[in-house]
Amino acid sequence: MIEVISAGALLTVQDLGRAGLAHLGVPRSGAADVRSLRRANTLVGNAPGAAALEATLTGAVLRALAPMVVGVAGAEAPVFVGDVPAPLGRPMRLAAGQVLDAGEATAGARTYIAVRGGIDVPAVLGSRSTDVLSGLGPAPLAAGDRLRVGAAADPGQELFAAGAPTGPALPGTDEAVTLRMLAGPRADWADPAAIADLAHRSFVASDRSNRVGLRLAGDAIPRAREGELASEGMVPGAVQLPPSGEPVVFLADHPTTGGYPVIGVLDSASLAAAAQVRPGQRVRLVASR
């Protein structure tokens, strides 16, 4: 069992989500940065989609209530076991009573903390993920919460001798994040000249961004058409164009339908990168051909 001492800005349980239920109005949810969730689980020898913890921006502090193996991946952040610095991207043994402090992110926004055996909370519609939009799954975590950990055999030294899975370096807070998008089903609703010049337009991630969507403020993209659409199905990575002209990139907890035109859809690498964008960070959208 593991106890939450501090939940930071937002601490949730996440796995790979509720795929295949959008026709019932159920969002996928799951880890905002799926690649980092998989890396954290690989560190501790779990299945790639085992439930782990997703901490946002300010990290989390956890106490092991039994011996366990943990791994931290995703955003770059200082990690301590007690007052001893610990390695990001390597498995770590915690004795009962030891405290893991995954600190405030210095690059990226979301940190994933996996525990060997997985976080064992009840599954809802096949997933243990917290969905902040629909309210499905466990509530966001708070100080004092205790979480069961699934049973798992001791990994032995083989796990600790294995090479750590690495991900792409995350841009620093003063660096721009480039997101590549394929043309969306309503690409013709955006002004063609603006799309041709898209890579030169400057956007900044709004502080209103969350697990539902990354909101971009800056050089508005004019529309080529008037009016609105009937609601259509949405997918993670969909780039909507509201009347303001400031794009919204849908993330894990996006609604299953929406009425603003989808002018593009991020590729999988860019979707993971979008989940790690910090409020105030510069963003470049690039239209792939």
NUNUPA-499376 format. One line per field, with one value per residue (C-alpha): residue number from 1; residue in three letters; x, y, z. Coordinates in Angstrom, 1 decimal. Layout:
# residues N
pos = NUM  ...
code = Ala  ...
px = X  ...
py = Y  ...
pz = Z  ...
//
This chain:
# residues 289
pos = 1  2  3  4  5  6  7  8  9  10  11  12  13  14  15  16  17  18  19  20  21  22  23  24  25  26  27  28  29  30  31  32  33  34  35  36  37  38  39  40  41  42  43  44  45  46  47  48  49  50  51  52  53  54  55  56  57  58  59  60  61  62  63  64  65  66  67  68  69  70  71  72  73  74  75  76  77  78  79  80  81  82  83  84  85  86  87  88  89  90  91  92  93  94  95  96  97  98  99  100  101  102  103  104  105  106  107  108  109  110  111  112  113  114  115  116  117  118  119  120  121  122  123  124  125  126  127  128  129  130  131  132  133  134  135  136  137  138  139  140  141  142  143  144  145  146  147  148  149  150  151  152  153  154  155  156  157  158  159  160  161  162  163  164  165  166  167  168  169  170  171  172  173  174  175  176  177  178  179  180  181  182  183  184  185  186  187  188  189  190  191  192  193  194  195  196  197  198  199  200  201  202  203  204  205  206  207  208  209  210  211  212  213  214  215  216  217  218  219  220  221  222  223  224  225  226  227  228  229  230  231  232  233  234  235  236  237  238  239  240  241  242  243  244  245  246  247  248  249  250  251  252  253  254  255  256  257  258  259  260  261  262  263  264  265  266  267  268  269  270  271  272  273  274  275  276  277  278  279  280  281  282  283  284  285  286  287  288  289
code = Met  Ile  Glu  Val  Ile  Ser  Ala  Gly  Ala  Leu  Leu  Thr  Val  Gln  Asp  Leu  Gly  Arg  Ala  Gly  Leu  Ala  His  Leu  Gly  Val  Pro  Arg  Ser  Gly  Ala  Ala  Asp  Val  Arg  Ser  Leu  Arg  Arg  Ala  Asn  Thr  Leu  Val  Gly  Asn  Ala  Pro  Gly  Ala  Ala  Ala  Leu  Glu  Ala  Thr  Leu  Thr  Gly  Ala  Val  Leu  Arg  Ala  Leu  Ala  Pro  Met  Val  Val  Gly  Val  Ala  Gly  Ala  Glu  Ala  Pro  Val  Phe  Val  Gly  Asp  Val  Pro  Ala  Pro  Leu  Gly  Arg  Pro  Met  Arg  Leu  Ala  Ala  Gly  Gln  Val  Leu  Asp  Ala  Gly  Glu  Ala  Thr  Ala  Gly  Ala  Arg  Thr  Tyr  Ile  Ala  Val  Arg  Gly  Gly  Ile  Asp  Val  Pro  Ala  Val  Leu  Gly  Ser  Arg  Ser  Thr  Asp  Val  Leu  Ser  Gly  Leu  Gly  Pro  Ala  Pro  Leu  Ala  Ala  Gly  Asp  Arg  Leu  Arg  Val  Gly  Ala  Ala  Ala  Asp  Pro  Gly  Gln  Glu  Leu  Phe  Ala  Ala  Gly  Ala  Pro  Thr  Gly  Pro  Ala  Leu  Pro  Gly  Thr  Asp  Glu  Ala  Val  Thr  Leu  Arg  Met  Leu  Ala  Gly  Pro  Arg  Ala  Asp  Trp  Ala  Asp  Pro  Ala  Ala  Ile  Ala  Asp  Leu  Ala  His  Arg  Ser  Phe  Val  Ala  Ser  Asp  Arg  Ser  Asn  Arg  Val  Gly  Leu  Arg  Leu  Ala  Gly  Asp  Ala  Ile  Pro  Arg  Ala  Arg  Glu  Gly  Glu  Leu  Ala  Ser  Glu  Gly  Met  Val  Pro  Gly  Ala  Val  Gln  Leu  Pro  Pro  Ser  Gly  Glu  Pro  Val  Val  Phe  Leu  Ala  Asp  His  Pro  Thr  Thr  Gly  Gly  Tyr  Pro  Val  Ile  Gly  Val  Leu  Asp  Ser  Ala  Ser  Leu  Ala  Ala  Ala  Ala  Gln  Val  Arg  Pro  Gly  Gln  Arg  Val  Arg  Leu  Val  Ala  Ser  Arg
px = 0.0  1.1  0.1  -0.3  1.5  1.2  -0.8  0.6  -1.4  -3.2  -2.5  -4.5  -4.5  -4.0  -3.6  -4.3  -7.9  -11.3  -10.7  -13.6  -16.4  -16.7  -19.9  -21.5  -20.3  -17.5  -14.1  -10.9  -9.2  -6.0  -2.5  -2.1  1.4  1.0  4.7  5.8  3.3  4.7  8.3  7.5  5.8  8.8  11.1  9.4  8.6  4.9  2.7  2.8  -0.7  -0.7  -2.2  0.2  0.1  0.2  1.5  1.0  3.6  4.3  4.9  3.8  5.1  4.3  5.1  5.6  3.6  5.3  8.5  8.0  9.8  8.9  10.0  9.6  9.4  8.0  8.7  12.2  12.0  14.2  13.5  14.4  14.0  14.0  16.7  18.8  18.7  17.3  17.6  14.9  14.4  15.7  13.8  14.2  13.5  11.6  11.5  8.3  8.1  10.4  9.2  9.4  9.4  8.9  9.5  8.3  8.9  11.7  10.9  7.6  4.4  3.5  5.4  4.5  5.2  4.8  4.8  5.6  2.3  0.4  -2.0  -4.9  -8.1  -11.4  -11.8  -14.7  -15.7  -12.4  -10.1  -8.7  -8.2  -9.5  -11.4  -11.7  -14.3  -16.8  -16.0  -15.5  -12.9  -11.3  -11.5  -8.3  -6.1  -5.5  -3.2  -4.0  -5.4  -4.1  -3.8  -3.5  -0.7  -1.2  0.7  4.0  7.0  10.3  12.1  15.6  18.6  17.9  15.4  18.0  20.7  18.7  19.1  16.6  14.1  14.7  12.4  13.0  14.5  11.8  12.1  13.0  10.6  12.1  12.1  9.2  7.5  6.8  3.6  3.0  -0.5  -2.0  -4.9  -8.2  -11.6  -12.5  -9.2  -11.0  -12.6  -9.2  -7.8  -5.4  -2.9  -2.8  -2.2  0.6  2.2  1.3  4.8  5.6  2.7  3.4  1.3  1.6  0.0  -2.8  -3.0  -6.6  -5.1  -5.8  -6.2  -9.2  -7.3  -4.2  -5.5  -3.3  -3.3  -1.6  -1.7  -5.3  -6.0  -8.8  -11.6  -12.4  -16.1  -18.8  -21.3  -20.9  -21.1  -23.3  -21.4  -19.0  -17.0  -13.6  -10.3  -7.2  -5.0  -7.8  -7.0  -10.2  -10.6  -13.1  -14.5  -11.7  -9.2  -7.0  -6.6  -7.5  -5.7  -7.7  -5.9  -6.8  -10.1  -11.6  -15.3  -16.4  -18.2  -17.7  -19.0  -16.0  -14.2  -11.2  -8.6  -5.9  -5.0  -1.6  0.6  1.3  4.7  3.2  0.2  2.7  4.6  1.4  0.7  4.1  3.6  3.6  1.4  3.2  5.4  5.7  4.2  4.6  2.0  3.4  1.1  2.5  2.0
py = 0.0  3.6  6.8  10.2  12.9  15.6  15.5  18.6  20.5  17.3  13.7  11.0  7.3  6.6  3.6  3.3  4.4  3.2  2.6  1.6  3.2  6.6  5.4  5.2  8.7  7.5  9.2  7.2  9.2  7.4  8.8  12.2  11.1  7.4  7.0  8.1  5.9  2.9  3.9  4.1  0.7  -0.8  0.5  -1.6  -4.6  -4.0  -4.6  -1.3  -0.4  -1.0  1.7  4.3  7.8  11.0  14.1  17.5  20.3  20.4  16.7  14.5  13.1  9.5  7.1  3.4  1.4  -1.8  -2.7  -1.9  -1.0  2.3  4.1  7.7  8.9  11.8  15.4  16.2  16.7  16.2  12.9  12.1  9.1  10.8  13.4  11.3  12.2  9.3  8.5  9.6  6.8  3.9  1.5  2.1  0.0  1.6  0.1  0.4  3.9  5.5  8.7  9.3  12.9  13.6  17.3  20.2  19.6  21.6  20.6  19.1  19.1  15.5  12.9  9.3  7.2  3.4  0.8  -2.8  -4.6  -1.5  0.7  -1.5  0.6  -0.7  -0.6  1.3  0.3  -1.6  1.1  2.4  5.9  9.1  11.2  14.7  15.7  12.8  12.0  8.3  6.4  7.3  10.9  13.0  12.1  14.1  14.0  11.1  8.8  5.3  3.1  -0.7  -2.1  -5.2  -8.4  -9.0  -11.2  -9.7  -8.8  -9.7  -7.9  -8.4  -5.5  -3.1  -4.3  -3.7  -0.5  2.2  3.1  6.6  9.1  12.3  15.2  17.7  21.3  23.7  26.3  28.9  26.7  26.3  22.9  21.9  20.0  18.4  17.9  16.1  17.8  17.3  16.5  20.3  21.7  23.7  25.8  27.4  30.2  28.5  31.4  31.0  27.3  27.8  30.2  28.2  27.3  31.1  31.8  32.2  30.5  30.3  27.6  29.1  28.6  27.4  24.2  20.9  17.2  18.0  20.2  22.3  25.9  28.0  31.8  34.1  34.6  33.7  31.5  33.1  31.0  30.6  29.8  31.3  29.5  26.4  22.6  20.0  18.1  15.5  12.7  13.7  12.0  12.7  15.1  16.8  20.5  22.5  26.0  28.1  31.4  33.2  31.6  30.3  26.6  24.0  20.6  17.8  15.7  12.5  13.7  15.4  15.1  12.5  15.1  18.7  21.4  23.4  22.4  20.1  21.5  19.0  16.0  15.6  12.6  10.3  11.8  15.3  14.2  13.0  16.2  18.3  16.6  17.9  21.5  23.9  27.0  30.0  27.8  28.7  26.3  26.0  24.1  22.6  21.2  17.9  17.1
pz = 0.0  -0.7  1.1  -0.5  1.6  -1.0  -4.2  -5.8  -8.4  -9.6  -8.9  -10.6  -11.3  -15.0  -17.3  -21.1  -20.7  -22.0  -25.7  -27.9  -26.0  -27.7  -29.5  -26.0  -25.2  -22.9  -23.5  -23.7  -20.9  -19.6  -19.4  -21.1  -22.2  -23.0  -23.9  -20.5  -18.7  -20.7  -19.8  -16.1  -16.2  -18.1  -15.4  -12.7  -14.9  -15.2  -18.2  -20.3  -19.4  -15.7  -13.6  -12.3  -10.9  -13.0  -11.2  -12.8  -12.7  -8.9  -8.4  -5.5  -2.3  -1.4  1.5  1.0  3.6  2.6  0.6  -3.1  -6.4  -8.0  -11.2  -12.3  -15.9  -18.0  -17.0  -15.8  -12.1  -9.0  -7.3  -3.7  -1.4  2.0  1.6  -0.8  -4.5  -6.6  -10.3  -12.7  -15.2  -13.0  -10.8  -7.1  -4.0  -1.2  2.3  4.4  5.7  3.1  1.4  -2.4  -3.4  -7.1  -7.2  -9.3  -13.0  -14.5  -18.1  -19.2  -17.2  -16.2  -14.2  -14.1  -11.0  -11.4  -8.7  -9.4  -9.4  -10.5  -8.6  -7.6  -7.6  -8.9  -12.6  -14.1  -17.7  -18.0  -16.8  -13.6  -15.1  -13.6  -16.1  -14.9  -17.5  -17.1  -13.5  -14.3  -12.3  -8.9  -7.8  -8.0  -5.1  -2.0  1.0  3.3  0.5  0.6  -2.5  -2.8  -4.9  -6.9  -6.1  -7.9  -7.4  -6.3  -9.5  -8.4  -9.6  -13.3  -13.4  -11.9  -14.2  -17.3  -19.4  -18.6  -21.4  -22.5  -24.1  -26.2  -24.4  -23.3  -24.4  -21.5  -20.3  -22.6  -25.7  -28.1  -28.5  -32.1  -32.7  -36.1  -37.4  -40.3  -42.2  -40.3  -41.8  -41.7  -42.9  -45.5  -42.7  -42.0  -44.2  -46.7  -46.4  -42.6  -42.9  -45.4  -43.0  -39.9  -38.8  -38.5  -36.3  -32.6  -29.9  -26.1  -24.0  -21.9  -18.1  -18.8  -20.4  -18.6  -19.3  -21.5  -23.9  -24.6  -25.3  -27.5  -27.4  -29.9  -33.7  -34.5  -37.5  -39.6  -40.8  -44.4  -43.8  -41.6  -39.3  -37.2  -37.6  -36.1  -33.4  -34.7  -33.2  -31.7  -31.1  -29.0  -30.8  -32.7  -33.3  -33.1  -34.5  -32.3  -33.6  -31.8  -34.2  -31.2  -31.6  -28.9  -29.0  -27.4  -24.9  -23.0  -21.3  -24.3  -25.0  -27.5  -29.7  -30.6  -32.9  -33.8  -37.0  -36.7  -38.9  -38.0  -35.9  -34.2  -34.9  -31.9  -31.0  -31.1  -28.9  -26.3  -26.6  -26.2  -22.9  -21.6  -22.6  -19.6  -19.2  -20.8  -23.0  -26.7  -29.2  -33.0  -35.0  -38.2  -40.9  -42.3  -45.9
//
